[in-house]
Amino acid sequence: MDDRLAWNPEMELMPEEDMAKIQWKKLKNTLEHAYEKSPFYRKKFQEANLHPKDIRSFEDFSLKVPVTTKEEIREMQSKGYPLGDNMTVSMSDIVWVTASTGTTGKPTYTCCTKNDWQMWMESIKRMLWLGGLRPRDVHFHALALSTWISGISFTQAARELGATVVPVGVPTPAQRMLMLAADLNPTSIICTPSYAEHLALRVKEVLGLEPAELGIRKFLCGGEPGAGIPSVKERIEQIWNCDLRDLWGSPEMIAGDKVECHLKQGMHIVNREYCYNEICDPETKEPLELEDGATGTFIYTSLGKEAGPLLRFDVQDQVKVWTTPCECGYPGIRVTVTGRFDDMLKVKGVKIWPSTIKDIVATMTPKLTGQFKMVLSQKPISFRVEGPIRVKAEYGEKVQESELPKLKEELTQRIRNATLWAPEHIDLVPPGTIPTPEFKASYLEINE
């Protein structure tokens, strides 16, 4: 049984045309539920001169129903926690509340009824299984815990899957994390790719071992785009002698419901009967014609969620799509997150993602360590950057000072070739100058 492709083969491997029938029935019910129980969505429908009965097809839905934005959710919840005007059930029906902290520092909440929680658990178990976790694994949880969106839910799902779970969590100091690893011999770990790199740097210092000697052979990494960047993935796999799979979720719906299979050619979507997923033009929000290589913003609608359903929620993640069937046999499209529109910078009309610079820097190891920052002179307004941008990157330990001018020129040229833009200044700094992120990487630094 451990060798089966999917946790729930009957539902996960269902052909697309059969799944579409289930999705359509649940979508109609969700529209009625939101219209009747959510003042927030009733108002949005009325402003659009729309009623659920007007939606007669998926196409109607995509073209007529307006998107929901993160800003709308924050504003709505600020008027009445935890769900504001989208409070579609009573508080006594809610069994779990989790939070994510946004740029304002004020949490945005996701709530689950008993049925919602079961849906959440099912999706995460599917993700972990397809990502390679098995009952025989000793599994380290090295993401945050407490009310963090992927904390308790991830550890409980891994236990229900049958793994031996060690819920260490961060910000547990790396020294303690590694001491526990030396004692308990984990075979699997879930963390951000930044933390995988940080932990590797500490292994020799703390234990006197090379990272691969710890025997952690399965890495599930998410929370930032790094695990989907080929050069970053390759470096982590080489350092740890591991199999690294990229995962992704949305805190407003399900923390983890997309993951790479063993072929690692994009993330499979495991939530099909719980979400209606669209890849849309980032400006018009209309669905794109999907083909291999298409890029757009990911928009989803919760199907059957009782507490605070979301309709056409714009995740603000830019994704690249694969439509060619995966040889593993798992149905549906596959996606890779290539950047967040929240992180996108517009420099003299050119769109720049920090993840692109991360990929370039990572391909230049060992000349560069992989650590870098994009330093801005002022905060962007509507993504637009005014003033010079300085890229600060660490050079490798064996690089001589006489080599720095040529290395700076090479980095500048690689950035120009990849983005059609080059930073005004590049600073190459000694290794160890830029702190390795211990949890979630931030590549922007603003010096106002």
C-alpha positions as CSV (number, residue, x, y, z in Angstrom):
1,M,0.0,0.0,0.0
2,D,2.9,2.4,0.6
3,D,3.7,2.3,-3.1
4,R,0.4,3.6,-4.3
5,L,0.5,7.0,-6.0
6,A,-2.2,8.8,-4.1
7,W,-3.5,8.9,-0.6
8,N,-7.2,8.7,-1.8
9,P,-7.0,7.2,-5.3
10,E,-10.7,7.1,-5.9
11,M,-11.1,10.9,-5.6
12,E,-7.6,12.1,-6.6
13,L,-7.3,10.1,-9.7
14,M,-10.8,10.7,-11.0
15,P,-10.8,11.9,-14.6
16,E,-11.3,15.6,-15.2
17,E,-14.7,15.3,-16.8
18,D,-16.1,13.4,-13.9
19,M,-14.5,15.7,-11.3
20,A,-16.1,18.7,-13.2
21,K,-19.6,17.4,-12.5
22,I,-18.8,17.3,-8.7
23,Q,-17.3,20.7,-8.9
24,W,-20.3,22.2,-10.6
25,K,-22.7,20.8,-8.1
26,K,-20.6,22.1,-5.2
27,L,-20.1,25.5,-6.9
28,K,-23.8,26.1,-7.2
29,N,-24.3,25.2,-3.5
30,T,-21.4,27.4,-2.5
31,L,-22.8,30.4,-4.4
32,E,-26.2,30.0,-2.7
33,H,-24.6,29.6,0.7
34,A,-22.5,32.7,0.3
35,Y,-25.4,34.8,-1.0
36,E,-27.7,33.7,1.8
37,K,-25.3,33.7,4.7
38,S,-22.6,36.2,3.9
39,P,-23.4,40.0,3.9
40,F,-20.0,40.6,2.3
41,Y,-20.8,38.5,-0.7
42,R,-24.5,39.5,-1.0
43,K,-23.3,43.1,-1.2
44,K,-20.6,42.2,-3.9
45,F,-23.3,40.3,-5.9
46,Q,-25.8,43.2,-5.7
47,E,-23.1,45.7,-6.7
48,A,-22.4,43.5,-9.8
49,N,-26.2,43.3,-10.4
50,L,-25.8,39.5,-10.1
51,H,-27.7,36.6,-8.5
52,P,-26.5,33.0,-8.1
53,K,-29.2,31.9,-10.5
54,D,-27.5,34.0,-13.2
55,I,-24.5,31.6,-13.1
56,R,-25.3,28.8,-15.5
57,S,-21.8,27.6,-16.4
58,F,-18.2,27.8,-15.3
59,E,-17.7,30.4,-18.0
60,D,-20.5,32.5,-16.5
61,F,-18.9,32.2,-13.1
62,S,-15.4,33.3,-14.3
63,L,-16.7,36.2,-16.3
64,K,-19.4,37.6,-14.1
65,V,-18.3,37.0,-10.5
66,P,-15.8,39.7,-9.3
67,V,-12.6,38.6,-7.6
68,T,-12.0,38.9,-3.9
69,T,-8.7,40.5,-2.8
70,K,-6.6,40.2,0.3
71,E,-7.1,43.8,1.0
72,E,-10.9,43.3,1.0
73,I,-10.5,40.4,3.5
74,R,-8.3,42.5,5.8
75,E,-10.8,45.4,5.7
76,M,-13.8,43.2,6.2
77,Q,-12.3,41.3,9.2
78,S,-11.1,44.5,10.8
79,K,-14.8,45.5,11.2
80,G,-15.6,42.3,13.2
81,Y,-13.3,39.4,14.0
82,P,-12.8,36.7,13.2
83,L,-14.5,36.7,9.8
84,G,-16.3,40.1,9.7
85,D,-19.2,40.2,7.2
86,N,-18.2,36.8,5.8
87,M,-19.1,35.1,9.1
88,T,-21.5,32.5,7.6
89,V,-21.8,30.2,10.7
90,S,-22.1,30.8,14.4
91,M,-18.9,30.9,16.6
92,S,-20.2,27.7,18.3
93,D,-20.0,25.8,15.0
94,I,-16.3,26.8,14.6
95,V,-13.8,24.2,15.8
96,W,-10.5,25.8,14.7
97,V,-9.2,29.3,14.1
98,T,-5.9,30.0,12.5
99,A,-4.1,33.2,11.5
100,S,-1.6,34.6,9.1
101,T,0.1,37.9,9.7
102,G,0.1,40.3,6.8
103,T,2.1,43.4,6.0
104,T,0.0,45.4,8.4
105,G,0.8,43.1,11.3
106,K,-2.9,42.5,11.9
107,P,-3.8,38.8,11.6
108,T,-6.2,37.6,8.9
109,Y,-8.1,34.6,10.2
110,T,-9.3,31.4,8.6
111,C,-11.9,29.4,10.5
112,C,-13.1,25.8,10.1
113,T,-16.2,24.0,11.1
114,K,-15.9,20.2,11.8
115,N,-16.5,19.5,8.1
116,D,-14.1,22.2,7.0
117,W,-11.4,20.8,9.2
118,Q,-11.9,17.3,7.7
119,M,-11.5,18.8,4.3
120,W,-8.4,20.6,5.4
121,M,-6.9,17.4,6.8
122,E,-7.7,15.3,3.8
123,S,-6.0,17.8,1.5
124,I,-2.9,18.0,3.5
125,K,-2.6,14.2,3.8
126,R,-2.9,14.0,0.0
127,M,-0.2,16.6,-0.4
128,L,2.2,14.9,2.1
129,W,1.6,11.4,0.6
130,L,2.2,12.6,-3.0
131,G,5.2,14.5,-1.8
132,G,6.7,11.2,-0.6
133,L,5.9,11.0,3.2
134,R,5.1,7.5,4.3
135,P,4.0,5.8,7.6
136,R,7.5,4.4,8.1
137,D,9.1,7.9,8.2
138,V,10.3,9.8,11.3
139,H,9.1,13.3,10.3
140,F,10.5,16.6,11.6
141,H,8.1,19.5,11.5
142,A,10.4,22.6,11.1
143,L,7.8,25.2,10.2
144,A,6.2,27.4,12.8
145,L,3.6,26.0,15.2
146,S,1.0,27.7,17.5
147,T,-1.7,29.5,15.5
148,W,0.5,29.5,12.4
149,I,-1.5,28.4,9.4
150,S,0.7,25.3,8.6
151,G,1.6,24.4,12.1
152,I,-0.9,22.2,14.0
153,S,-2.7,21.2,10.8
154,F,0.5,19.8,9.2
155,T,1.6,17.9,12.2
156,Q,-1.8,16.3,12.8
157,A,-2.1,15.4,9.1
158,A,1.3,13.7,9.2
159,R,0.3,11.7,12.3
160,E,-3.0,10.7,10.7
161,L,-1.0,9.6,7.6
162,G,0.9,7.3,10.0
163,A,4.3,9.0,10.3
164,T,6.2,9.4,13.5
165,V,6.0,13.1,14.0
166,V,8.5,15.3,15.9
167,P,6.8,18.7,16.1
168,V,9.9,20.8,16.8
169,G,8.8,24.0,15.0
170,V,10.7,27.2,14.5
171,P,12.0,29.5,15.9
172,T,13.6,26.6,17.9
173,P,17.3,27.3,17.8
174,A,19.2,25.4,15.1
175,Q,21.5,23.9,17.7
176,R,18.6,22.2,19.5
177,M,17.0,21.2,16.3
178,L,20.2,19.4,15.2
179,M,20.7,17.7,18.6
180,L,17.2,16.3,18.4
181,A,17.9,15.2,14.8
182,A,21.1,13.4,16.0
183,D,19.1,11.6,18.7
184,L,15.9,10.7,16.7
185,N,17.3,10.0,13.2
186,P,14.6,11.7,11.2
187,T,14.1,10.5,7.6
188,S,11.9,13.4,6.5
189,I,11.6,17.1,7.2
190,I,9.2,19.9,6.2
191,C,10.6,23.5,6.2
192,T,11.2,26.5,4.1
193,P,14.0,26.2,1.5
194,S,15.8,29.0,3.3
195,Y,15.7,27.0,6.5
196,A,17.1,24.0,4.7
197,E,20.1,26.1,3.7
198,H,20.4,27.6,7.1
199,L,20.4,24.2,8.9
200,A,23.0,22.9,6.5
201,L,25.4,25.6,7.5
202,R,25.0,24.8,11.2
203,V,25.4,21.0,11.0
204,K,29.2,20.9,10.9
205,E,29.5,23.5,13.6
206,V,27.0,21.8,16.0
207,L,27.5,18.1,15.3
208,G,30.8,17.9,13.4
209,L,29.1,16.2,10.6
210,E,28.3,16.9,6.9
211,P,24.6,17.5,6.4
212,A,24.2,14.3,4.3
213,E,25.4,12.2,7.3
214,L,22.3,13.0,9.2
215,G,20.3,10.8,6.9
216,I,17.4,13.1,6.2
217,R,16.5,12.0,2.7
218,K,13.1,13.6,2.2
219,F,12.6,17.4,2.2
220,L,9.2,19.0,1.7
221,C,9.7,22.7,1.2
222,G,7.3,25.6,0.9
223,G,6.4,29.0,2.1
224,E,8.6,30.8,-0.5
225,P,9.5,30.2,-4.2
226,G,13.0,28.7,-3.6
227,A,12.0,25.0,-3.8
228,G,10.7,25.6,-7.3
229,I,13.9,27.2,-8.5
230,P,15.9,24.5,-10.2
231,S,19.3,25.8,-9.1
232,V,18.2,26.2,-5.5
233,K,16.6,22.7,-5.5
234,E,19.7,21.1,-7.0
235,R,22.0,22.8,-4.4
236,I,19.9,21.7,-1.4
237,E,19.6,18.1,-2.8
238,Q,23.3,17.9,-3.3
239,I,24.1,19.3,0.2
240,W,21.7,16.9,2.0
241,N,21.8,14.0,-0.5
242,C,18.0,14.2,-0.4
243,D,14.9,14.3,-2.6
244,L,13.3,17.8,-2.3
245,R,9.7,18.4,-3.3
246,D,8.1,21.8,-3.7
247,L,4.8,22.4,-2.0
248,W,2.3,25.2,-1.9
249,G,-0.9,26.3,-0.3
250,S,-2.9,29.4,0.5
251,P,-3.5,30.4,4.1
252,E,-7.0,31.6,3.3
253,M,-8.1,28.2,2.1
254,I,-5.8,25.2,2.7
255,A,-2.2,25.6,3.9
256,G,-1.0,22.8,1.7
257,D,-2.8,21.4,-1.3
258,K,-0.2,21.4,-4.2
259,V,3.0,19.4,-4.3
260,E,5.5,17.8,-6.7
261,C,5.4,14.1,-7.4
262,H,8.6,12.1,-7.8
263,L,9.1,13.4,-11.3
264,K,9.2,17.0,-10.1
265,Q,7.8,18.6,-13.2
266,G,5.5,21.1,-11.5
267,M,3.2,20.8,-8.5
268,H,0.0,18.7,-8.8
269,I,-3.2,20.1,-7.4
270,V,-4.7,17.7,-4.9
271,N,-7.8,19.8,-3.9
272,R,-10.0,19.5,-6.9
273,E,-13.3,18.6,-5.2
274,Y,-12.6,21.3,-2.5
275,C,-11.6,24.2,-4.8
276,Y,-12.4,25.4,-8.3
277,N,-9.0,26.7,-9.6
278,E,-8.4,29.3,-12.3
279,I,-5.3,30.6,-13.9
280,C,-6.1,34.1,-15.0
281,D,-4.7,37.2,-16.6
282,P,-3.3,39.3,-13.7
283,E,-5.0,42.5,-15.0
284,T,-8.4,41.4,-16.4
285,K,-8.8,38.4,-14.0
286,E,-10.2,36.4,-16.9
287,P,-9.2,32.8,-17.4
288,L,-6.3,32.2,-19.7
289,E,-6.2,29.6,-22.5
290,L,-4.0,27.0,-20.8
291,E,-1.0,25.5,-22.6
292,D,2.4,24.5,-21.5
293,G,4.4,27.5,-20.3
294,A,1.4,29.8,-19.8
295,T,1.8,32.2,-16.8
296,G,-0.9,34.0,-14.8
297,T,-2.3,34.7,-11.4
298,F,-3.8,31.8,-9.4
299,I,-7.5,32.4,-8.5
300,Y,-9.5,29.8,-6.5
301,T,-13.0,29.4,-5.1
302,S,-13.7,27.2,-2.1
303,L,-16.2,24.4,-2.8
304,G,-18.4,23.3,0.1
305,K,-16.6,25.4,2.8
306,E,-19.0,26.3,5.6
307,A,-17.2,29.0,7.5
308,G,-16.2,32.0,5.4
309,P,-16.2,30.6,1.9
310,L,-14.2,32.6,-0.6
311,L,-15.3,33.2,-4.2
312,R,-12.6,33.9,-6.9
313,F,-9.9,34.8,-4.4
314,D,-6.8,36.2,-6.1
315,V,-3.9,34.6,-4.3
316,Q,-1.5,37.1,-6.0
317,D,1.0,34.3,-6.8
318,Q,2.3,34.2,-10.4
319,V,2.3,30.6,-11.6
320,K,3.7,28.8,-14.7
321,V,1.5,26.0,-16.0
322,W,2.0,22.6,-17.5
323,T,-1.0,20.9,-19.2
324,T,0.8,17.9,-20.8
325,P,-0.3,14.9,-18.7
326,C,2.3,13.9,-16.1
327,E,3.9,10.5,-16.7
328,C,3.2,9.6,-13.0
329,G,-0.5,9.3,-13.8
330,Y,-1.8,12.0,-11.5
331,P,-4.5,14.0,-13.5
332,G,-4.9,17.7,-14.0
333,I,-2.6,20.6,-14.7
334,R,0.7,21.3,-12.8
335,V,2.0,24.6,-11.6
336,T,5.2,26.2,-10.4
337,V,5.1,29.5,-8.4
338,T,7.5,31.9,-10.2
339,G,6.9,34.9,-7.9
340,R,4.4,36.9,-5.9
341,F,2.7,39.9,-7.4
342,D,3.0,41.4,-3.9
343,D,6.8,41.2,-4.4
344,M,6.9,42.3,-8.0
345,L,8.9,45.4,-8.8
346,K,8.4,47.6,-11.8
347,V,11.7,49.3,-12.7
348,K,11.5,51.6,-15.7
349,G,8.6,49.5,-17.1
350,V,10.3,46.2,-16.5
351,K,8.8,43.6,-14.2
352,I,11.4,42.2,-11.8
353,W,10.8,39.4,-9.2
354,P,13.3,38.8,-6.4
355,S,12.9,35.1,-7.1
356,T,14.4,35.6,-10.5
357,I,17.5,37.3,-8.9
358,K,17.6,34.4,-6.4
359,D,17.8,31.9,-9.2
360,I,20.6,33.8,-10.9
361,V,22.6,34.1,-7.7
362,A,22.1,30.4,-6.9
363,T,23.5,29.4,-10.3
364,M,26.7,31.2,-9.5
365,T,27.8,29.1,-6.5
366,P,30.5,28.6,-5.4
367,K,31.6,32.0,-6.7
368,L,28.7,33.4,-4.7
369,T,27.3,31.9,-1.5
370,G,23.6,32.3,-2.6
371,Q,22.8,35.0,0.0
372,F,21.7,38.4,-1.4
373,K,19.5,41.4,-0.9
374,M,17.9,43.9,-3.2
375,V,18.3,47.2,-1.5
376,L,15.8,50.0,-2.4
377,S,16.1,53.6,-1.5
378,Q,12.3,53.9,-0.9
379,K,9.3,51.8,-0.6
380,P,7.7,50.9,-4.0
381,I,4.3,52.6,-4.8
382,S,2.0,50.4,-6.8
383,F,5.0,48.1,-7.5
384,R,6.9,51.0,-9.1
385,V,10.4,51.6,-7.9
386,E,11.8,55.1,-7.8
387,G,15.5,55.7,-7.3
388,P,18.5,53.3,-7.7
389,I,18.5,49.6,-6.8
390,R,21.5,48.1,-5.2
391,V,22.0,44.3,-5.3
392,K,24.1,43.1,-2.4
393,A,25.5,39.6,-2.7
394,E,28.0,37.5,-0.8
395,Y,31.1,36.2,-2.7
396,G,32.3,32.6,-2.0
397,E,35.0,31.8,0.5
398,K,37.7,30.9,-2.1
399,V,37.1,34.1,-4.2
400,Q,40.1,36.4,-4.2
401,E,39.7,40.2,-4.0
402,S,41.3,40.6,-7.4
403,E,38.5,38.5,-8.9
404,L,35.7,40.7,-7.6
405,P,35.5,43.2,-10.5
406,K,35.1,40.4,-13.0
407,L,32.6,38.6,-10.8
408,K,30.5,41.8,-10.4
409,E,30.5,42.2,-14.2
410,E,29.4,38.6,-14.6
411,L,26.5,39.0,-12.2
412,T,25.4,42.2,-13.8
413,Q,25.4,40.6,-17.2
414,R,23.4,37.6,-16.1
415,I,20.8,39.8,-14.5
416,R,20.6,41.9,-17.7
417,N,20.2,38.8,-19.9
418,A,17.5,37.3,-17.7
419,T,15.4,40.4,-17.0
420,L,16.4,43.1,-19.6
421,W,17.4,45.3,-16.6
422,A,20.5,45.7,-14.6
423,P,20.9,47.2,-11.1
424,E,22.6,50.6,-10.8
425,H,25.0,49.2,-8.1
426,I,26.2,45.7,-7.2
427,D,28.0,45.3,-3.9
428,L,29.9,42.0,-3.4
429,V,30.4,41.4,0.4
430,P,32.3,38.8,2.3
431,P,30.6,35.5,3.2
432,G,28.6,35.7,6.4
433,T,27.8,39.4,5.9
434,I,24.1,38.7,5.0
435,P,22.4,36.6,7.8
436,T,21.0,33.3,6.5
437,P,17.2,33.5,7.2
438,E,16.2,31.0,9.8
439,F,12.5,30.7,8.7
440,K,11.2,32.6,5.7
441,A,13.4,34.5,3.4
442,S,13.0,38.2,2.6
443,Y,15.1,39.5,-0.3
444,L,14.1,43.1,-0.1
445,E,15.7,45.7,2.1
446,I,14.4,49.3,2.1
447,N,16.8,52.1,3.3
448,E,14.5,55.1,3.4
